[in-house]
């Protein structure tokens, strides 16, 4: 009986939440929709401006009002850069009058 050891209990009920590290310095953030979405509706709303930050929630300006939102509903708003000179190329051929390709 002395050789029997108890097995460590694995706690599966504690969810591991993901939070962006760069969220501490981000100015515009996307807000996750927390309701049943319509068909083909994106999961995040427009980027909103961050007014104030605290460890568990951010204060955002939504429709000219300030609202406190949990950090678990936020996502970084990253805008594409257009510094690449080959971002848009045009191609002419007999079949196609003019096509634009975005890389």
ZIJO-V631871 format. One line per field, one symbol per residue. phi: phi as a letter, one per 20 degrees, with the letter a starting at -180 (. if undefined). burial: + if it has 24 or more other ideal C-beta (glycine too) atoms within 12 Angstrom, else -. Layout:
phi->???
burial->???
//
This chain:
phi->.fefdfefeeeeeefeeecfffffdfeecedffdcfeffleffcegfdeeebccgdbdededlmcececfffedcfedefedeffefccdcdbffdfacddde
burial->----------------------+--+-++++-------------+--+-+-------+-+--------+-+-+++----------------------------
//
